[in-house]
């Protein structure tokens, strides 16, 4: 083959290849000049670390067993705290898909509790709001119905407690569902339905009421278990300027845990 003819026909290609090789060589030298030492140092460190890991294990089997033991203890502690914080409604305040519609179950529960509590309050001469803190317009969505039934359960327990210790007046009951219930962001880890009570009268029964709501073995005047303690978000008792009366503002919480902690073996 005549090189002159080949050069004439392919000199553009050969020049391009030669330039590419030259650029590559220059780039390689620059990279080695600026980063070569660091790259070699990192490779040496990686090799040294790998050899060390092969020679001396960082964690022994006993360390793994200890970590698993600690994890199991943390899971048990979390479950215990979750059970203590989460509100457990009684069966009559939980929607049952085998029974009537959610609305019908709601009306039946509200009617029964309202009639019973108002009768008891009348006998004890204790003032009690007739609405029990429930909304004037009955909820229609099932999630809201479920939350209001749980709140009604707490109201029932709290009012029975107030009757047991001889409170004179429950001036106000207000139920507020968690504002995030219908939000796009979701409820997060804990959902809170807040039930605010305002009670007034002699200070001793109010203090006894607050104390008894935190008792696990409390019973009402008929010996029926009140299923405490009730979770309190805040409480504030202010004595009257004159006389022996006081006002108690307390906010109870029906908490729902929306994320369940799973055991490692599940």
C-alpha positions in Angstrom: 0.0 0.0 0.0 1.3 3.4 -0.9 1.5 5.4 2.3 1.3 8.7 0.5 -2.0 7.8 -1.2 -3.3 6.5 2.2 -2.3 9.7 3.9 -4.0 11.8 1.3 -7.2 9.9 1.5 -7.3 9.6 5.3 -5.2 12.4 6.7 -8.2 14.1 8.4 -9.1 10.8 10.2 -5.4 10.2 11.2 -5.0 13.8 12.4 -8.2 13.5 14.6 -7.0 10.2 16.1 -3.5 11.6 16.8 -5.1 14.7 18.5 -7.3 12.5 20.6 -4.4 10.4 21.7 -2.4 13.5 22.6 -5.3 15.0 24.5 -5.8 11.8 26.4 -2.1 11.6 27.3 -2.1 15.2 28.5 -5.3 14.6 30.5 -3.9 11.5 32.0 -0.7 13.3 33.1 -2.7 16.1 34.6 -5.0 13.7 36.6 -2.0 11.8 37.8 -0.2 15.0 38.7 -3.1 16.5 40.7 -5.0 13.4 42.0 -2.6 10.5 41.6 -1.0 10.7 45.0 -4.4 11.0 46.7 -5.8 8.1 44.7 -2.8 5.9 45.6 -3.2 6.9 49.3 -6.9 6.0 49.3 -6.2 2.6 47.6 -3.6 1.9 50.2 -6.0 2.8 53.0 -8.7 0.6 51.5 -6.3 -2.3 51.2 -5.1 -1.8 54.8 -8.6 -1.6 56.1 -9.7 -4.8 54.2 -6.7 -6.6 55.6 -7.5 -5.5 59.1 -11.1 -6.6 58.8 -9.9 -10.0 57.7 -7.5 -10.2 60.6 -9.5 -8.7 63.4 -13.3 -8.7 63.4 -14.8 -5.4 64.8 -17.8 -7.2 66.3 -17.8 -10.5 68.0 -20.9 -12.9 68.1 -21.4 -11.7 71.7 -21.8 -8.2 70.5 -24.6 -9.2 68.1 -26.4 -11.1 70.9 -26.1 -8.0 73.1 -27.5 -5.8 70.4 -30.4 -8.1 69.8 -31.2 -8.2 73.5 -31.2 -4.4 73.7 -33.4 -4.2 70.7 -35.9 -6.7 72.2 -36.0 -4.6 75.4 -36.6 -1.4 73.5 -39.5 -3.1 71.6 -41.1 -4.3 74.9 -40.7 -0.8 76.4 -42.2 0.9 73.3 -45.1 -1.5 73.4 -45.7 -0.9 77.1 -45.6 2.9 76.6 -47.9 2.6 73.6 -50.5 0.7 75.6 -50.3 3.2 78.4 -50.8 6.2 76.0 -53.3 4.8 73.6 -57.0 5.2 74.6 -58.8 1.8 74.7 -62.6 2.4 74.2 -65.1 0.0 75.6 -66.9 -2.3 73.2 -70.1 -0.3 73.3 -68.2 2.7 72.0 -66.6 0.9 69.1 -68.3 0.7 65.7 -69.3 -2.9 64.8 -69.7 -3.7 61.1 -72.0 -6.5 62.0 -74.6 -4.2 63.5 -76.6 -1.2 62.2 -75.1 1.6 60.2 -72.4 3.8 61.9 -74.9 6.6 62.2 -77.5 4.4 63.9 -74.8 3.1 66.3 -73.8 6.6 67.1 -77.3 7.8 67.8 -78.0 4.8 70.0 -74.8 5.3 72.1 -75.3 9.0 72.5 -78.9 8.6 73.6 -78.1 5.9 76.1 -75.2 7.8 77.7 -76.9 11.1 77.7 -80.0 9.7 79.4 -78.0 7.9 82.0 -75.6 10.7 82.8 -78.3 13.4 83.0 -80.4 11.2 85.3 -77.4 10.5 87.6 -76.4 14.2 87.6 -80.0 15.2 88.5 -80.0 12.8 91.4 -76.7 14.2 92.7 -77.8 17.8 92.0 -74.7 18.3 89.8 -74.9 20.7 86.8 -74.0 19.0 83.5 -74.2 20.3 79.9 -76.8 18.4 78.1 -74.9 18.2 74.9 -72.0 16.4 76.6 -69.6 18.3 74.3 -70.9 16.6 71.2 -71.5 18.6 68.0 -74.9 20.0 67.3 -74.9 18.4 63.9 -74.2 14.7 64.1 -71.2 13.5 62.2 -71.9 11.6 59.0 -68.4 10.3 58.0 -67.4 7.0 59.6 -63.9 8.1 60.8 -65.4 11.1 62.6 -68.2 9.0 64.1 -65.6 6.5 65.4 -63.6 9.4 67.1 -66.7 11.0 68.6 -67.7 7.6 70.1 -64.3 7.3 71.7 -64.6 10.8 73.1 -68.1 10.0 74.4 -66.6 7.0 76.2 -64.1 9.3 77.9 -66.8 11.8 78.7 -68.8 9.0 80.3 -65.9 8.0 82.5 -65.0 11.5 83.5 -68.6 12.5 84.4 -69.0 9.3 86.5 -65.7 10.2 88.3 -67.0 13.7 89.0 -70.2 12.2 90.4 -68.2 9.8 92.6 -66.2 12.6 94.3 -69.1 15.0 94.6 -68.3 17.7 92.1 -70.9 20.4 92.0 -70.8 21.7 88.5 -69.4 20.7 85.1 -69.8 24.0 83.3 -68.5 23.1 79.9 -67.4 20.0 77.9 -65.8 20.5 74.4 -64.7 17.8 72.1 -62.2 18.6 69.4 -61.0 16.1 66.8 -57.5 16.1 65.6 -57.2 18.9 62.9 -55.0 16.5 60.8 -57.8 13.9 60.5 -58.9 15.2 57.0 -55.6 16.8 56.0 -53.5 15.6 53.0 -50.4 15.4 55.2 -51.8 12.6 57.3 -52.0 12.2 61.1 -48.4 11.5 61.9 -47.4 9.1 64.7 -50.0 10.1 67.2 -53.6 11.2 66.7 -55.2 13.3 69.5 -58.9 13.9 70.2 -59.0 16.5 72.9 -61.9 16.7 75.4 -61.8 19.9 77.5 -63.7 20.1 80.8 -64.4 23.1 82.9 -65.6 22.3 86.4 -66.3 24.6 89.3 -67.3 24.3 93.0 -65.5 23.5 96.2 -61.8 22.9 95.7 -61.5 19.5 97.5 -63.9 17.6 95.1 -62.1 19.1 92.1 -58.7 18.0 93.4 -60.2 14.5 94.1 -61.6 14.4 90.6 -58.3 15.1 89.1 -56.6 12.5 91.2 -59.1 9.8 90.6 -58.9 10.2 86.8 -55.3 9.0 87.2 -56.2 5.9 89.2 -56.1 2.5 87.5 -58.5 0.9 90.0 -61.2 3.7 90.4 -64.9 2.8 90.5 -68.0 4.9 90.4 -70.7 5.2 93.0 -72.1 1.9 92.0 -68.8 0.0 92.1 -68.5 0.0 88.3 -64.9 0.3 87.0 -64.0 3.6 85.5 -61.1 2.2 83.5 -58.5 4.8 84.3 -56.1 6.4 84.1 -57.2 9.0 81.6 -54.5 10.8 79.7 -54.2 14.5 80.6 -52.7 17.1 78.2 -53.0 20.0 80.6 -54.8 21.0 83.8 -55.2 24.3 85.6 -57.1 24.9 88.9 -57.7 28.5 89.9 -59.2 29.3 93.3 -61.9 31.9 93.5 -61.1 35.3 94.9 -63.5 34.9 97.7 -64.9 31.8 99.4 -63.8 28.2 99.1 -64.8 27.6 95.5 -62.4 27.0 92.6 -62.4 26.4 88.8 -60.7 23.5 87.1 -59.8 23.5 83.4 -58.5 20.1 82.3 -57.9 18.7 78.8 -58.1 14.9 78.4 -56.8 13.2 75.3 -58.0 10.1 73.4 -54.8 9.1 71.7 -54.5 6.8 68.7 -51.1 5.5 67.7 -51.1 5.4 63.9 -47.8 3.5 63.5 -47.3 0.1 65.0 -43.9 -1.1 66.1 -43.2 -4.5 64.8 -41.1 -7.2 66.4 -37.8 -8.1 64.7 -39.0 -11.7 64.2 -42.2 -10.7 62.4 
